[in-house]
Amino acid sequence: MIARKSVLIIGTHLLSGILGYAGLKFIALYMDPWEYGVVGFAFGFVSLFSFLGNIGFHSAHVKRVSEGKNLATCIGTFAAIKTTLAGILAGSVISSIAIWKYVMGRGFESPLHEQAIYLMLAYYVLDTLTLTMTYTFISKKEIAKSEIPIFSYNLVRISSTIVVAYSGMGILALAYTYLLGEIVHFVLAFILFRKYPVGKPSKNYLKSYISFAFPLAIASVSAVVMTNIDKVIIQLFWGSKQVGEYFAVYNLSRFLILFANAVGMLLFPTISEHFANNNLDAIRDITTRAERYLSMIIFPIIILMAVLASPIIFILLSAKYAAALPVLQIVPFFILFAIMLKPYESQLSGMNMPKLVRNRMVLMVIMNIIINLLLIPTDIRSIGLYNLPGLGATGAAIGTVVSYFVAFIYIRYTAFRVAKIKGNYKVILHGIVASLMGIVVYYLTEYTHYFTITRWYHLVIISLFGLAIYYGILYLLREFKKEDFDLFVDTLNIKKMYSYIKEEIKK
């Protein structure tokens, strides 16, 4: 059932990714990069404060509910926490803008930047409240209930994005699409949530939540900073145009993170249940199996994105984003490391070791900030740094990949030290075979005239050809077996998936 639920998450996010690409394509065709850059900056600016809506309590809620605590009391306590955090988030963003403008005497590149920030703030506040319901679904492993509202959010937001971009309605209208989608997200989540028991918040439960969330609070801050600081630094030193180029290419590849989200969303509560029953063998088995299947799926996709970066940008976006080519050749590898560390991060959280997850995030964000400050700007005169590489968005991509690689090494070593999980060494084989496949595809598309990529279906054909090479070699090496194929076919069975969704919604 974990596999089927994972496929449901991946499927809905994949559809959202396809929709997102359609919206991105319309933005690329009908809006200038600097316009998208304004929205990207506003999104990144408010996102820097979004940790205040979480600070580890999401994981705490999943942990306590999956352990079998009283559901009504858990929901009541969590709802009270999230409402308080939403107010803190709004107050912090508004205060920071006031200090920036009236105390420090600074401003924004244009009035549109500030107005877009307020729209993004409204979106984030409502999202903070919606996640009260969403994480209750996740803690019960009711994935259909959590995914249907999220998909609806993407459908509404991206559909309205296409209308805004095509009609030339402007920057603020584009920012409004996020808020419109979130309203739909909240309403649908509430409809599915309305029959859940909501009890009175408990002081003892609050202490229990805080004890688990406190170590993860720093991790939440670090994750938000890690995700958004690059856009803010690019805006500061290079302007909205390069932010728009970076934001577009980053989003083009980031949808692959759905694999990590799918696995983490299910592994965390599952491992927590096994740990509560002291079943360490089951924890080791599920962790290594998840690592193997994730590796088998994600390696060829990442390699193909890097190898085919140029036609991907020109065909799926437009020539206006050609300057971001090095970014797309680099940034997908951060997703590879993010996905491969997820089973072990879920294992440590499920085994009640949030401090180790926190350490990973702190290490990663420190490295990311240092590398960004060294590689993105040409100089930082305020602290006496001159003649820096000035790589701009490419420097941000390098910083992200290096930071995630270091985090991957740390989390793998830590998992071995605390749980004696050596991992599945077949992962190395997957990487080697995927690299060989990438060399073949690169040779065919760049050094011969046998295959020229000029249309979207050319991309599909060459990608399928590459995947056929990859899985064909794994089959010959007896790594991709019949039982693996049968598992994929079974989890992709539409009839069984429909039955599962129907049963869960009826409950």
C-alpha positions in Angstrom: 0.0 0.0 0.0 3.0 2.3 0.6 3.9 1.9 -3.0 0.4 2.7 -4.3 0.1 5.7 -2.0 3.5 6.9 -3.2 2.4 6.6 -6.8 -0.7 8.6 -6.0 1.5 11.4 -4.6 3.8 11.2 -7.5 1.0 11.1 -10.0 -0.8 14.1 -8.7 2.4 16.1 -8.4 3.4 15.0 -11.9 0.1 16.3 -13.3 0.7 19.4 -11.3 4.1 19.6 -12.8 2.7 19.3 -16.3 0.2 22.1 -15.5 3.0 24.1 -14.0 5.0 23.8 -17.1 2.0 25.0 -19.2 1.8 28.1 -16.9 5.5 28.6 -17.1 5.4 28.4 -20.9 2.8 31.1 -21.1 4.8 33.3 -18.7 7.9 32.8 -20.9 6.0 33.6 -24.1 3.9 36.6 -22.9 5.7 38.1 -20.0 9.3 39.5 -19.6 11.7 37.7 -17.2 11.8 40.8 -15.0 8.1 40.6 -14.5 8.3 37.0 -13.4 11.3 38.1 -11.3 9.2 40.5 -9.3 6.8 37.7 -8.3 9.8 35.4 -7.7 11.4 37.9 -5.4 8.1 38.5 -3.5 7.6 34.7 -3.1 11.2 34.3 -1.9 11.0 37.3 0.5 7.9 36.0 2.3 9.2 32.5 2.1 12.1 33.6 4.3 9.6 34.1 7.1 7.4 31.0 6.3 9.3 28.9 8.8 7.4 30.8 11.5 4.3 28.9 10.3 5.9 25.6 11.0 9.1 25.6 13.2 8.9 21.8 13.5 5.3 21.4 14.6 4.2 19.7 11.4 6.6 16.8 12.1 5.5 16.8 15.8 1.9 16.4 14.8 2.6 13.5 12.4 4.8 11.9 15.1 2.2 12.1 17.9 -0.8 11.1 15.9 1.1 8.1 14.3 2.1 7.0 17.9 -1.6 6.6 18.7 -2.2 9.7 20.8 -5.8 11.0 21.2 -6.7 12.3 17.8 -9.2 15.0 18.9 -6.8 16.4 21.5 -3.9 16.3 18.9 -6.0 18.2 16.4 -7.2 20.8 18.9 -3.7 21.4 20.1 -2.2 21.6 16.6 -4.9 24.0 15.4 -4.3 26.3 18.3 -0.5 26.3 17.5 -1.0 26.9 13.8 -3.4 29.8 14.3 -0.9 31.4 16.7 1.9 30.9 14.2 -0.1 32.4 11.3 -0.4 35.6 13.3 3.3 35.6 14.2 4.1 35.1 10.5 2.0 38.0 9.4 3.3 40.4 12.1 6.9 39.5 11.4 6.7 40.2 7.6 4.8 43.5 8.1 7.2 44.6 10.8 10.3 43.8 8.7 8.9 45.9 5.8 8.3 48.8 8.2 11.8 48.6 9.6 13.3 48.3 6.1 11.5 51.4 4.9 11.1 53.7 7.9 14.0 52.8 10.2 16.7 51.9 7.7 15.4 54.4 5.1 15.6 51.8 2.3 13.1 50.8 -0.3 12.3 48.3 -3.1 13.3 48.3 -6.7 9.7 49.3 -7.6 6.3 49.8 -5.8 5.2 46.6 -7.4 7.7 44.6 -5.4 6.2 45.7 -2.1 2.6 45.2 -3.3 3.4 41.7 -4.5 4.9 40.9 -1.1 1.6 41.6 0.7 -0.2 39.4 -1.7 2.2 36.6 -1.1 1.9 37.2 2.7 -1.9 36.6 2.4 -1.2 33.4 0.5 1.2 32.1 3.1 -1.0 32.9 6.1 -3.9 31.0 4.6 -1.6 28.2 3.6 -0.4 28.0 7.2 -4.0 27.4 8.4 -4.7 24.9 5.6 -1.8 22.8 6.7 -3.5 22.1 10.0 -5.9 19.9 8.1 -3.4 18.6 5.5 -0.9 17.3 8.1 -3.7 15.5 10.0 -4.4 13.6 6.8 -0.7 12.8 6.3 -0.4 11.6 9.9 -3.2 9.1 9.3 -1.6 8.2 6.0 -4.8 9.3 4.2 -3.0 10.4 1.1 -6.0 10.9 -1.2 -7.4 13.4 1.2 -4.2 15.4 1.3 -3.5 15.3 -2.4 -6.9 16.2 -3.9 -6.9 19.7 -2.3 -3.3 20.3 -3.3 -3.9 19.2 -6.9 -7.0 21.5 -7.0 -4.8 24.4 -5.8 -2.4 23.8 -8.6 -5.2 23.5 -11.2 -6.8 26.7 -10.2 -3.6 28.7 -9.7 -2.0 27.6 -13.0 -5.2 28.0 -15.0 -5.5 31.5 -13.8 -1.8 32.1 -14.5 -2.3 31.1 -18.1 -5.2 33.6 -18.4 -3.2 36.4 -16.7 -0.1 35.9 -18.8 -2.0 35.6 -22.1 -4.2 38.6 -21.4 -1.3 40.8 -20.3 -2.9 41.6 -16.9 0.4 42.3 -15.3 2.5 41.4 -12.3 0.0 41.9 -9.5 -2.6 39.7 -11.2 0.1 37.0 -11.5 0.7 37.3 -7.7 -3.1 37.1 -7.1 -3.2 33.6 -8.7 -1.4 32.2 -5.7 -4.0 33.6 -3.3 -6.9 32.4 -5.5 -5.5 28.8 -5.6 -4.9 28.8 -1.9 -8.5 29.8 -1.2 -9.6 26.7 -3.2 -7.0 24.6 -1.3 -8.4 25.7 2.1 -12.1 25.1 1.2 -11.6 21.6 -0.2 -9.4 20.6 2.7 -12.0 21.9 5.1 -14.8 19.9 3.4 -12.7 16.6 3.7 -11.8 17.5 7.3 -15.1 18.7 8.7 -16.1 15.4 10.3 -12.7 14.9 12.2 -12.9 15.3 16.0 -11.5 18.6 17.3 -10.9 18.6 21.0 -9.8 21.1 23.5 -6.1 22.0 23.4 -4.1 20.3 26.1 -1.2 21.7 28.1 0.4 18.3 28.3 0.0 17.7 24.6 1.5 21.2 23.9 4.6 20.3 26.0 4.8 17.0 24.1 4.6 18.8 20.7 7.2 21.4 21.8 9.6 18.7 23.0 9.7 17.2 19.5 9.4 20.4 17.5 12.0 22.4 19.3 15.1 20.7 17.8 13.4 20.8 14.4 12.7 24.6 14.7 16.2 25.4 13.7 15.9 22.9 10.8 12.7 24.6 9.7 14.4 28.0 9.7 17.4 26.5 7.8 15.2 24.8 5.2 13.4 28.1 4.4 16.6 30.1 4.3 18.2 27.4 2.1 15.3 27.4 -0.4 14.9 31.2 -0.8 18.1 33.0 0.1 19.6 32.5 -3.3 16.7 34.4 -5.0 17.1 37.3 -2.6 20.9 37.5 -3.1 20.5 37.4 -6.9 17.9 40.2 -6.7 20.3 42.2 -4.5 23.3 41.9 -6.8 21.8 41.3 -10.3 18.2 42.4 -10.4 14.8 41.0 -11.3 15.7 39.8 -14.8 18.2 37.2 -13.6 15.9 36.2 -10.7 13.2 35.5 -13.3 15.6 33.4 -15.4 16.8 31.5 -12.3 13.3 31.1 -10.8 11.9 29.7 -14.1 14.6 27.1 -14.6 14.7 26.2 -11.0 10.9 25.5 -11.0 11.3 23.5 -14.3 13.4 21.0 -12.5 12.1 21.3 -8.9 8.9 19.3 -9.5 11.1 16.2 -9.3 11.3 16.8 -5.6 7.9 15.1 -5.5 9.6 11.8 -5.3 11.2 12.8 -2.0 8.0 14.3 -0.7 6.1 11.1 -1.6 8.5 8.8 0.2 9.0 11.1 3.2 5.2 11.7 3.6 4.7 7.9 4.0 7.9 6.7 5.5 7.9 9.0 8.5 4.6 7.8 10.1 5.3 4.2 9.1 8.8 4.2 10.7 7.3 5.9 13.7 4.8 3.1 14.1 7.5 0.5 13.8 9.7 2.3 16.3 6.9 2.5 18.8 6.7 -1.3 18.5 10.5 -1.6 18.8 10.7 -3.3 15.3 14.1 -2.2 14.2 14.4 -4.9 11.5 11.4 -3.6 9.7 12.8 0.0 9.9 16.1 -1.2 8.2 14.2 -3.1 5.5 11.9 -0.3 4.6 14.7 2.3 4.5 17.0 0.3 2.2 14.1 -0.8 -0.1 13.0 2.8 -0.4 16.5 3.9 -1.2 16.9 1.3 -4.0 13.6 2.1 -5.8 14.2 5.9 -5.5 17.7 5.5 -6.9 16.5 3.3 -9.8 13.8 5.8 -10.8 15.6 9.2 -10.3 19.1 8.7 -11.6 18.2 8.5 -15.3 15.8 11.4 -15.1 18.4 13.7 -13.5 21.1 12.7 -16.1 18.7 13.3 -19.0 17.7 16.7 -17.7 21.4 17.7 -17.5 22.3 16.3 -20.8 19.3 17.7 -22.6 19.3 21.1 -20.8 19.7 23.2 -24.0 16.7 21.8 -25.9 14.7 21.7 -22.7 15.1 25.5 -22.3 14.6 26.4 -25.9 11.6 24.1 -26.5 9.9 24.1 -23.1 10.6 27.7 -22.2 12.0 30.1 -24.8 15.2 31.7 -26.1 14.8 34.5 -23.6 15.9 32.1 -20.9 19.1 30.9 -22.8 21.3 32.6 -20.2 20.1 30.2 -17.6 21.4 27.1 -19.5 24.3 26.5 -17.0 21.7 26.5 -14.2 19.7 23.7 -15.7 22.9 21.7 -16.3 23.7 21.9 -12.6 20.6 22.4 -10.4 18.9 19.0 -11.0 21.7 17.3 -9.1 20.6 18.9 -5.9 17.3 17.1 -6.4 19.2 13.8 -6.7 20.8 14.3 -3.3 17.6 15.6 -1.7 15.8 12.5 -2.8 18.5 10.0 -1.8 18.8 11.4 1.7 15.0 11.3 2.3 14.6 7.7 3.5 17.4 8.2 6.1 16.0 11.5 7.2 12.6 9.9 7.7 14.2 7.1 9.6 15.9 9.4 12.0 12.8 11.4 12.6 10.7 8.3 13.0 13.2 7.0 15.5 12.7 10.1 17.6 16.0 11.7 16.7 15.0 15.2 15.4 18.2 16.7 16.6 20.2 14.8 13.9 17.8 16.1 11.2 18.3 19.6 12.6 22.1 19.3 12.4 21.9 18.3 8.8 19.9 21.4 7.9 22.1 23.7 9.9 25.2 22.4 8.2 23.6 22.7 4.8 22.3 26.3 5.2 25.7 27.5 6.5 27.5 26.1 3.5 24.9 27.4 1.1 25.0 31.0 2.4 28.8 31.1 2.3 29.0 29.6 -1.2 26.2 32.0 -2.4 28.0 35.0 -1.0 31.3 33.9 -2.6 30.0 32.9 -6.0 26.9 35.1 -6.8 28.2 38.7 -6.5 31.1 40.3 -8.2 32.0 42.1 -4.9 30.6 42.9 -1.4 32.0 46.2 -0.7 30.4 46.6 2.7 32.7 43.8 4.1 35.6 44.5 1.8 35.3 41.6 -0.6 36.3 42.4 -4.2 37.0 40.5 -7.5 34.6 37.6 -6.6 33.6 35.2 -9.4 30.3 37.0 -10.0 28.6 33.8 -11.4 25.1 35.1 -10.5 22.4 32.4 -10.9 25.0 29.8 -11.8 26.8 30.4 -8.5 23.5 29.9 -6.7 23.0 26.5 -8.5 26.5 25.4 -7.5 25.9 26.4 -3.9 22.7 24.5 -3.7 24.1 21.3 -5.2 27.3 21.3 -3.0 25.2 22.0 0.1 22.9 19.0 -0.6 25.8 16.7 -1.4 27.4 17.5 2.0 24.1 16.9 3.7 23.7 13.6 1.9 27.1 12.4 3.2 26.3 13.5 6.7 22.9 11.9 6.9 24.2 8.6 5.4 27.0 8.5 8.0 24.7 9.3 10.8 22.2 6.6 9.8 24.9 4.1 9.8 26.2 5.2 13.2 22.9 5.2 15.0 21.1 2.3 13.3 23.8 0.3 11.5 22.2 0.8 8.1 24.8 0.3 5.5 22.4 1.1 2.6 22.0 -0.5 -0.7 25.2 -0.5 -2.7 23.3 -1.1 -5.9 22.8 2.7 -5.9 26.3 3.1 -7.2 25.4 0.7 -10.1 22.4 2.9 -10.9 24.6 6.0 -11.1 27.2 4.3 -13.4 24.6 3.0 -15.8 22.7 6.3 -15.9 26.0 8.1 -16.7 26.7 5.7 -19.5 23.2 6.3 -20.9 23.8 10.0 -20.6 27.0 9.8 -22.6 25.2 7.9 -25.4 22.3 10.4 -25.5 24.7 13.3 -25.5 26.8 11.8 -28.4 23.7 11.1 -30.5 22.3 14.6 -30.0 25.4 16.8 -30.1 28.0 15.0 -32.2 26.0 13.2 -34.8 23.3 14.2 -37.2 21.2 11.1 -36.6 18.8 12.9 -34.1 18.2 16.7 -34.0 15.9 18.0 -31.3 13.6 20.8 -32.5 10.2 19.8 -31.2 8.7 18.6 -27.9 8.1 15.2 -29.2 11.7 14.9 -30.1 12.5 15.4 -26.5 10.0 12.6 -25.5 11.4 10.2 -28.1 15.1 10.7 -27.1 14.2 10.5 -23.4 12.3 7.2 -23.9 15.3 5.9 -25.9 17.6 6.8 -23.0 15.3 5.1 -20.4 15.2 2.0 -22.6 19.0 1.9 -22.6 19.1 2.4 -18.8 16.6 -0.2 -17.8 17.8 -2.6 -20.5 21.3 -2.6 -19.1 20.0 -3.0 -15.5 17.9 -6.0 -16.7 21.0 -7.6 -18.3 22.9 -7.0 -15.0 20.0 -8.7 -13.1 19.4 -5.5 -11.2 16.0 -4.7 -12.7 14.1 -7.9 -12.2 10.7 -9.3 -13.0 9.4 -8.7 -9.5 10.4 -5.0 -9.8 8.5 -4.8 -13.1 5.5 -6.5 -11.5 5.6 -4.1 -8.6 5.6 -1.0 -10.9 2.7 -2.4 -13.0 0.7 -3.2 -9.9 1.1 0.2 -8.3 0.3 1.9 -11.6 -3.0 -0.1 -11.9 -5.6 2.5 -12.5 -8.5 0.4 -11.3 -6.8 -0.4 -8.0 -5.8 3.2 -7.5 -9.4 4.3 -8.1 -10.7 1.8 -5.6 -8.2 3.0 -3.0 -9.1 6.7 -3.5 -12.9 5.9 -3.4 -12.6 3.9 -0.2 -10.5 6.6 1.6 -12.8 9.5 0.6 -15.9 7.5 1.8 -14.2 7.0 5.2 
